Structures are given as C-alpha cells and as structure tokens.
Amino acid sequence: MLLSVPVPVHAAPALRPHLCEEGKPDSRGRSSVDGTELAWDGSTKFDDARRHAAKVWTAGTLKQVRIKPDGATSYADVEWKDTHQTGGGWLQVYGRWDPNPGTDYLWMNGAYLDKGKSLGTDTHRGQVAAHELGHALGFCHKAYGTGRYPSLMYRVYDSIAAKKINAPTTVDIKGYHALWG
C-alpha cells in the first residue's frame, strides 16, 4: 500500500522591516513593548495627543500590540511626561522617546507645543505624540528620500507636517506587521 504524503508547506518569508536612516531595521529589542503589551502611566497636559497616538497605533489591523493604561497589577512600560525646554539637546525637539532601564519616557515639549506656540495646535501635538509612540513600538526614523514613501517616522517633523501625516501610513503599517505580525 502506498501512502500519499503531502509536500511540506513552507512558511512564506517574513517581510523585511523597513530600514532606518542609519541602515538598521526596526526592532522589537529597541521598543518599550513588554511581550505584546505597552502599558503607559503618567498624565500630561497633552492627554488628547496621547489618546490620539494610542488610537492611531491600534486602529484597523494594528492589533498585535495592546496599548493600555497601566493598572494596579502591571508595571508601566512608558510614562508620558511634560517638559518645557529649548536649550541644549532640546532645541527644535518637540517630543522625545527616552529609553531607560525600567520604565521608558515619552516627553512632550510644551516650549513648542503649548497653545500660542509655533506648534501649539491639536494637529501638531497629535502628530508629535504618534511619532514618539512609534519609537516606543520599536520604529526608528525613516529617510525622507524623494518623499515617495511617506512615513509618520520621518526624522524631520516638517516633512510629517507638510504631508499632513497624522497616523501610520501604508509604509508604517507594513513595517508594523513585519515587526509585530
């Protein structure tokens, strides 16, 4: 009697993550994500921007990483913080992801983002918060290049604002799935 053995099915190769400006790929290892969860703590005067960032990074098919407030039985992976600086390393820096041992920080810079300042609108604050949360998810700065592949993760904020990028783009979504499934 002959047995018919099916030909093994090989998994399709994983999508290669979109390379960063520095030539390295996006990385789970350079993220704030704990397993498949990113718990945040802290309040900021820019809570609307924080809510926008969490909403756009969990919309549609972006469900692999759960972004949620820290609870009584969990530790915060990131803490949202406010600053108001223009000197030193903060010149023209509107927000910053600051990885640390333990809880990482997501800074929002009121020196530029407060009402009445150059970027003091809900739109700008939302773009900055979504960009910084992208770093906490493991995404690096993407090269602007010719602008053919718009990304929320451009290094230069003017490129994000000029293209009115308020959420992950098609390129960012592909990168998300390449990194997180």
N, C-alpha and C positions, 0 to 999 in steps of 0.2 A: 504494500500500500504506500503510495506517495503522499507525503504531506505537503501542502502548499504553505510556504512561509512567506508572509508579506515582506516586501522590501522595507528596510528600516526607514522611517521618516526622519529626516534631519531637520533640526530647527533652523528656521531662517536666520541668517546672521543678524545680529543686533545692529540697529542704526548707530553709526558712529556719531558721538556727540559733536556738536558744532565747536570748532576750535576758538579759543580765546585770542585776544590780541597778542598775547605772549606765546601762542602756539600750543599751549597746553589745553586739554579738554576740560569741559565742565566736570565737576567731581562731587560725588556723594561725600567723600572724605573731607572736602572743604565746604561743608554745609553745616547748618545748625540742626539739621533734622536728626531726631532720635528714632531709629527704626523707620517707621513710616509716619511719624507724627512730629509736628513742630508746635510746641506749646509756647505761648507768649505770656508775658507778665508785664506789669507796669502800665501806667497811664501817661498820656501825653496830651498836650493841648491840641495835638493834631490827630485825635482819635478818629475823626472822619476819614482822614487819609489812611490810617491803619486799617480801618474797616474796608475801605476801597481796595487796598493792597491784598488783604486776605480774600476778598470776594473774587478779584480777577485771577488770582493764582489757584482758585478752587472751582472755577466756572467750567462748564462744558465737560470735556473729557479729562480735565486736570483733577482727578480724584485720588491719585495714588498716595499723595502726602496729605494727611489731615492737618489743617491749620486751625488751632483752637486756643481759647484762653486757658491759662494754667489753672489747675484745680487743686483742691486740698490733698489729693492723693498723687500728685505728679510734680515734677520739677520743671521749672521754666527753661526752655531751650534758648529763648531770646527774651530780652527785656527792651521795650521801647523807651527811649529817653529823649529829653529835650536838651538842647544846648543853644547858646547864643554867642557865636564866635566868628570873627573874620580874620583873626591873626594866625600866624604860624601855619600849621597844616590845615587850617580851616578856610583859607582864602578861596573863594568861589566853590566851596564844598557845601552842598545843600543838604546832604544826608550821608550817612556812613554806616556800613556793616562792620562791626568791630568784634572779630572772633577772640574769644578768651578761654582759658581753662574754666570749665563750668559753663555758666550762662553767658551767651554772646549778647552784644548790644546792637540795637538798631537806633541810630541817632537821627533826629530831625533838627535841622539848624534854623532856629527862629530868626537869626540875623538876616536871612534871605526869605524865609517862608512866612513870617508873621504878616498879618494884614497890613497893607500900606507899604510893604517891602517889594522889591523887584519881582519876586516870585510868590507874592502873598495871595494867591488865589487857590480855590479848591482844586482846580485842574492841576496846577503845578505841584501842589502838595501831594496829590494822589499819584502823580507820575513819579515823584521822588520816592514816596513810600513803597510803591510797587517795584521800582528798580531795586531798592535796598532789600526788600523781602526776597527778590530774585537771587541776590547774593546769598542770603540765609538758606535758600533752597539749593545752593551749590553752583549757581551760574556765575560765570566770570564776564568781564567786559568783552563785548564783540566789536570787531573792527567795523568802522563805518564803510570803508571801501568806497564803492561807487554809489552806495545807497540802494542797490538793487534788492538787498535783503534786510528790510527794516527790522530793528530789534529794540525791545524795551531795555536791553542790557548794553546799549551803546555807552561808551565811557563819557563822551561829551554830552552833557544834558541838552545843549542847544539843538543837537541832532534829534533827540527824543521830542522836544517841544516843537521843533519845526515840522516834523512829520505827524504831530498830534497823536503820538503813541501813548495811550492811556492804560493799556493792558498788554499781556503777552501777545506777540504777533504770531503768524504762521510759523516763522523760523523758531521762535521761542517755544511754541507748543511742540514742534518736532523735537527740539532739544530736551524738553521736559520728558517726553515719552522715551527718548533714547536713554535718559538718565534714570528715570523712575519707573518705567514700564508703561 
